[in-house]
């Protein structure tokens, strides 16, 4: 009985971590597939709008059935909060991220997304959701070190390609694709800028969602509302690239499959898992799993889409994972310290009270 209870307790502790790992692996595959779809010439915000609409349709039944009795009253303030959530975490984020993805590659985009822990950690310090005094502790130093290692791995993977370590004779299509990518290399700086803006918006959303989870703790309903607002926002933002109604008619079967997969897996399931992970682990801790997107996209490109694998991708991915584990180590030390500190403080207070009582003349 005791072993069973311990197993349940361990599962409860690790389930958010497992969910975040699966979520980020899925997002890596989504980014790789969406990059292929954008190469066809589809309006990137049309992809975003369809993706959000599919997410809303998928989540609506779950929100109605599972959260019907526990859902709090939907006020005007909560609607505004979900509108902002859709703007930060979906429409504006996708506008810049997908635009940057079209100018670069899935690997580069995921490498820059791996900087999410550093950006979220920095923003958390600015907005005072992380305690600055904790940076001088062992846990704080480990978190900073892990963040810097994550960034180093992402930058190494981006700027050092290295020799090809896969068999070039089995990747004729991928080599041709690399030629077209080289034609777009002139826009890589602009693409990286767009990707950085998109990643910053995603960091702001994670911090904002952490506050929204307290006011509206219904992950399915919250994500569904966010997706509805984001679908309309993406439709408006699509006018930036063109106003032709034919842009909304998708004829390519591959693009249709990618949009459906991105809507169900990349938006509905991943956003629900991320929202739950933020609620359980916090925004900064949840963001440290983003290097897994980088590894997933690299492997998905190589194994499924037959893109050549380079030494820089392998080394950068390993370094990013090492940084992730260092950050998790620091976070674990911080959690252990927070659980043991209050009793010590209480004991100290009790000792002070006893001293005061003994000195009191009454």
Wavefront OBJ file of the C-alpha trace (Angstrom):
o trace
v 0.000 0.000 0.000
v 2.840 2.357 0.929
v 4.730 1.586 -2.292
v 1.574 2.225 -4.331
v 1.013 5.591 -2.644
v 4.645 6.506 -3.238
v 4.301 5.559 -6.903
v 1.201 7.756 -7.237
v 3.027 10.634 -5.544
v 6.045 10.283 -7.865
v 3.748 10.139 -10.895
v 1.939 13.284 -9.747
v 5.272 15.091 -9.356
v 6.657 14.022 -12.734
v 3.488 14.199 -14.849
v 3.893 17.947 -15.640
v 7.498 17.287 -16.709
v 6.432 14.378 -18.948
v 3.630 16.501 -20.451
v 6.047 19.360 -21.229
v 8.539 16.962 -22.865
v 5.844 15.386 -25.106
v 4.418 18.830 -25.891
v 7.789 20.202 -27.026
v 8.637 17.096 -29.055
v 5.332 17.579 -30.898
v 6.058 21.285 -31.436
v 9.402 20.435 -33.042
v 7.683 18.242 -35.617
v 5.051 20.947 -36.211
v 7.706 23.590 -36.909
v 9.499 21.333 -39.382
v 6.261 20.532 -41.263
v 4.995 24.134 -41.251
v 8.323 25.245 -42.760
v 7.734 22.838 -45.662
v 4.182 24.169 -46.077
v 5.378 27.793 -46.119
v 7.880 26.940 -48.855
v 4.878 26.205 -51.093
v 3.988 29.919 -50.890
v 0.979 29.889 -48.556
v 0.079 33.098 -46.674
v 1.563 32.386 -43.230
v -1.304 34.076 -41.358
v -3.902 32.065 -43.290
v -2.128 28.992 -41.896
v -2.291 30.602 -38.448
v -6.001 31.433 -38.724
v -6.960 27.904 -39.814
v -4.729 26.471 -37.107
v -6.493 28.511 -34.410
v -9.972 27.716 -35.751
v -9.209 23.975 -35.704
v -7.866 24.289 -32.157
v -11.078 26.023 -31.001
v -13.282 23.359 -32.634
v -11.284 20.519 -31.065
v -11.286 22.008 -27.555
v -14.896 23.264 -27.410
v -16.442 19.822 -26.571
v -13.784 19.138 -23.898
v -14.356 22.579 -22.364
v -18.126 22.089 -22.279
v -18.149 18.520 -20.924
v -15.205 18.519 -18.511
v -15.389 22.058 -17.139
v -19.108 22.810 -17.255
v -19.564 22.614 -13.468
v -16.233 24.099 -12.398
v -15.947 26.981 -14.879
v -16.138 30.416 -13.167
v -18.376 33.181 -14.492
v -16.990 34.755 -17.648
v -16.724 38.490 -17.017
v -15.780 41.275 -19.429
v -12.349 41.527 -17.768
v -11.716 37.824 -18.358
v -12.719 38.215 -22.018
v -10.222 41.073 -22.371
v -7.552 38.935 -20.685
v -8.157 36.091 -23.135
v -8.058 38.561 -26.036
v -4.624 39.707 -24.825
v -3.594 36.072 -24.315
v -4.529 35.286 -27.921
v -2.629 38.355 -29.110
v 0.581 37.531 -27.224
v 0.623 33.746 -27.401
v -0.974 33.080 -30.777
v -1.698 35.757 -33.403
v 1.132 38.279 -32.988
v 3.546 35.560 -31.937
v 2.699 33.501 -35.035
v 2.820 36.584 -37.272
v 6.474 37.199 -36.417
v 7.481 33.573 -35.835
v 6.068 32.162 -39.079
v 7.404 35.151 -41.014
v 10.841 34.490 -39.549
v 10.455 30.766 -40.239
v 9.742 31.484 -43.929
v 13.006 33.452 -44.156
v 15.167 30.902 -42.288
v 14.702 27.212 -41.483
v 13.053 24.981 -38.891
v 16.398 24.348 -37.172
v 17.284 28.053 -36.914
v 13.791 28.933 -35.665
v 13.889 26.244 -32.984
v 17.415 27.291 -32.000
v 16.206 30.831 -31.341
v 13.126 29.524 -29.510
v 15.574 27.695 -27.227
v 16.472 31.132 -25.878
v 12.954 31.261 -24.376
v 14.145 30.284 -20.854
v 16.651 33.157 -20.830
v 14.112 35.682 -22.126
v 11.385 34.446 -19.750
v 13.829 34.434 -16.829
v 14.936 38.011 -17.670
v 11.356 39.244 -18.050
v 10.399 37.479 -14.805
v 13.157 39.424 -13.039
v 11.955 42.690 -14.617
v 8.328 42.058 -13.629
v 9.383 40.841 -10.155
v 7.875 37.378 -10.543
v 11.368 35.982 -9.793
v 13.146 37.074 -6.607
v 16.412 38.892 -7.395
v 17.870 37.936 -3.994
v 17.644 34.249 -4.929
v 20.238 34.771 -7.697
v 23.044 34.792 -5.109
v 22.107 31.338 -3.822
v 23.398 28.052 -5.238
v 20.035 27.448 -6.942
v 20.068 30.923 -8.511
v 23.611 30.491 -9.827
v 22.690 27.099 -11.341
v 19.611 28.615 -13.020
v 21.682 31.428 -14.538
v 24.384 28.974 -15.636
v 21.809 26.627 -17.177
v 20.179 29.516 -19.040
v 23.535 30.648 -20.449
v 24.420 27.103 -21.530
v 21.020 26.788 -23.279
v 21.704 30.009 -25.185
v 25.238 28.843 -26.054
v 23.923 25.587 -27.506
v 21.276 27.404 -29.542
v 23.769 29.922 -30.913
v 26.337 27.204 -31.669
v 23.777 25.200 -33.627
v 22.661 28.299 -35.548
v 26.021 29.723 -36.549
v 28.178 26.589 -36.841
v 26.968 24.158 -39.488
v 29.975 21.841 -39.537
v 30.515 18.810 -41.784
v 27.626 16.626 -42.885
v 27.541 13.412 -40.868
v 24.680 11.687 -42.730
v 24.900 9.899 -46.088
v 24.575 12.570 -48.804
v 23.506 10.047 -51.475
v 20.174 9.410 -49.739
v 19.206 13.066 -49.524
v 18.940 14.355 -53.070
v 15.708 16.217 -52.375
v 17.086 17.702 -49.166
v 20.206 18.982 -50.995
v 17.956 20.649 -53.560
v 15.989 22.168 -50.690
v 19.228 23.470 -49.189
v 19.947 25.244 -52.483
v 16.639 27.084 -52.259
v 17.354 27.875 -48.605
v 20.665 29.388 -49.674
v 18.773 31.688 -52.042
v 16.874 33.006 -48.999
v 20.031 33.320 -46.865
v 20.191 37.057 -47.625
v 17.129 37.513 -45.397
v 18.459 35.415 -42.503
v 19.173 38.458 -40.314
v 15.641 39.798 -40.806
v 14.272 36.314 -40.188
v 16.250 35.948 -36.953
v 14.953 39.353 -35.831
v 11.349 38.272 -36.472
v 11.964 34.987 -34.645
v 13.432 36.822 -31.645
v 10.385 39.114 -31.502
v 8.097 36.072 -31.701
v 10.016 34.335 -28.908
v 9.805 37.462 -26.720
v 6.037 37.599 -27.266
v 5.811 33.919 -26.299
v 7.759 34.676 -23.101
v 5.357 37.505 -22.270
v 2.435 35.140 -22.894
v 3.850 32.526 -20.496
v 4.150 35.134 -17.754
v 0.700 36.551 -18.536
v -0.835 33.068 -18.661
v 0.587 32.312 -15.227
v -1.521 35.187 -13.828
v -4.561 34.254 -15.932
v -4.464 30.656 -14.666
v -5.157 31.959 -11.164
v -8.206 33.964 -12.242
v -9.532 31.370 -14.715
v -8.201 27.888 -13.801
v -9.867 26.006 -16.671
v -7.238 24.931 -19.185
v -9.621 23.700 -21.916
v -12.000 26.659 -21.748
v -9.130 29.139 -21.497
v -7.289 27.706 -24.510
v -10.532 27.510 -26.496
v -11.325 31.185 -25.831
v -7.764 32.154 -26.679
v -7.966 30.208 -29.967
v -11.276 31.862 -30.962
v -9.873 35.369 -30.447
v -6.596 34.422 -32.136
v -8.370 33.031 -35.220
v -10.024 36.411 -35.885
v -6.792 38.254 -35.086
v -4.829 36.060 -37.532
v -7.459 36.661 -40.220
v -7.006 40.433 -39.821
v -3.202 40.140 -39.811
v -3.338 38.087 -43.027
v -4.347 41.288 -44.834
v -0.738 42.438 -44.370
v 0.465 40.006 -47.033
v -2.500 40.098 -49.393
v -6.243 40.612 -49.711
v -6.947 37.992 -52.344
v -9.775 35.639 -51.320
v -8.029 32.813 -53.206
v -5.351 32.774 -50.480
v -7.925 31.107 -48.231
v -8.512 28.229 -50.672
v -5.904 25.561 -49.894
v -5.570 23.060 -52.733
v -2.367 21.288 -51.744
v -3.156 18.110 -49.773
v 0.168 18.233 -47.925
v -0.536 21.789 -46.722
v -4.041 20.759 -45.576
v -2.615 17.841 -43.569
v 0.022 20.128 -42.026
v -2.615 22.726 -41.033
v -4.835 20.085 -39.399
v -1.852 18.521 -37.596
v -0.640 21.955 -36.463
v -4.127 22.866 -35.215
v -4.760 19.651 -33.279
v -1.265 18.823 -31.998
v 0.676 22.063 -32.278
v -2.022 24.365 -30.928
v -4.848 22.584 -29.078
v -2.933 19.820 -27.296
v 0.339 21.715 -26.860
v -1.278 24.905 -25.522
v -3.383 22.944 -23.017
v -0.279 21.035 -21.880
v 1.780 24.246 -21.654
v -0.968 26.052 -19.728
v -1.167 23.158 -17.279
v 2.639 23.038 -17.052
v 2.784 26.774 -16.252
v 0.144 26.274 -13.555
v 2.060 23.383 -11.978
v 5.669 24.448 -12.557
v 5.674 28.197 -13.186
v 6.404 30.160 -16.358
v 10.212 30.143 -16.102
v 10.403 26.425 -15.306
v 7.997 25.526 -18.130
v 10.036 27.578 -20.624
v 13.210 25.545 -19.934
v 11.803 22.625 -21.919
v 11.940 24.552 -25.224
v 15.409 23.189 -26.182
v 13.594 19.886 -26.723
v 11.784 21.568 -29.650
v 15.190 22.171 -31.209
v 16.255 18.526 -30.905
v 12.865 17.288 -32.095
v 12.887 19.535 -35.176
v 16.439 18.478 -36.059
v 15.657 14.762 -35.742
v 12.295 15.134 -37.527
v 14.004 16.934 -40.398
v 16.576 14.136 -40.641
v 14.464 10.988 -40.096
v 11.137 11.959 -41.703
v 11.856 14.804 -44.129
v 15.339 13.442 -45.017
v 17.183 16.691 -44.436
v 20.980 16.233 -44.052
v 22.280 16.140 -40.473
v 25.329 18.258 -39.626
v 27.836 18.090 -36.788
v 26.835 21.550 -35.535
v 23.241 20.389 -35.056
v 24.322 17.432 -32.932
v 26.764 19.385 -30.749
v 24.379 22.327 -30.317
v 21.516 20.024 -29.340
v 23.662 18.219 -26.741
v 24.826 21.528 -25.236
v 21.220 22.823 -25.103
v 20.070 19.692 -23.245
v 22.980 20.019 -20.811
v 21.863 23.582 -20.088
v 18.316 22.366 -19.546
v 19.443 19.808 -16.958
v 21.608 22.396 -15.154
v 18.588 24.721 -14.948
v 16.385 21.876 -13.678
v 19.031 21.066 -11.080
v 18.960 24.654 -9.863
v 15.165 24.726 -9.835
v 15.077 21.479 -7.864
v 17.484 22.937 -5.265
v 15.297 26.037 -5.041
v 12.183 23.908 -4.498
v 13.874 21.846 -1.779
v 15.101 25.027 -0.053
v 11.622 26.581 -0.131
v 10.087 23.498 1.496
v 12.655 23.372 4.315
v 13.042 27.112 4.977
v 9.675 28.001 6.591
v 10.025 25.603 9.537
v 13.479 27.064 10.278
v 12.069 30.573 10.265
v 9.255 29.500 12.559
v 11.748 27.960 14.974
v 13.835 31.116 14.962
v 10.753 33.213 15.650
v 9.790 30.918 18.496
v 13.285 31.211 20.013
v 13.132 35.012 19.786
v 9.694 34.995 21.452
v 11.047 32.840 24.282
v 13.973 35.204 24.798
v 11.630 38.181 24.862
v 9.358 36.415 27.341
v 12.311 35.607 29.609
v 13.498 39.227 29.507
v 10.021 40.658 30.096
v 9.491 41.943 33.664
v 5.806 41.017 33.562
l 1 2 3 4 5 6 7 8 9 10 11 12 13 14 15 16 17 18 19 20 21 22 23 24 25 26 27 28 29 30 31 32 33 34 35 36 37 38 39 40 41 42 43 44 45 46 47 48 49 50 51 52 53 54 55 56 57 58 59 60 61 62 63 64 65 66 67 68 69 70 71 72 73 74 75 76 77 78 79 80 81 82 83 84 85 86 87 88 89 90 91 92 93 94 95 96 97 98 99 100 101 102 103 104 105 106 107 108 109 110 111 112 113 114 115 116 117 118 119 120 121 122 123 124 125 126 127 128 129 130 131 132 133 134 135 136 137 138 139 140 141 142 143 144 145 146 147 148 149 150 151 152 153 154 155 156 157 158 159 160 161 162 163 164 165 166 167 168 169 170 171 172 173 174 175 176 177 178 179 180 181 182 183 184 185 186 187 188 189 190 191 192 193 194 195 196 197 198 199 200 201 202 203 204 205 206 207 208 209 210 211 212 213 214 215 216 217 218 219 220 221 222 223 224 225 226 227 228 229 230 231 232 233 234 235 236 237 238 239 240 241 242 243 244 245 246 247 248 249 250 251 252 253 254 255 256 257 258 259 260 261 262 263 264 265 266 267 268 269 270 271 272 273 274 275 276 277 278 279 280 281 282 283 284 285 286 287 288 289 290 291 292 293 294 295 296 297 298 299 300 301 302 303 304 305 306 307 308 309 310 311 312 313 314 315 316 317 318 319 320 321 322 323 324 325 326 327 328 329 330 331 332 333 334 335 336 337 338 339 340 341 342 343 344 345 346 347 348 349 350 351 352 353 354 355 356 357 358 359 360 361 362
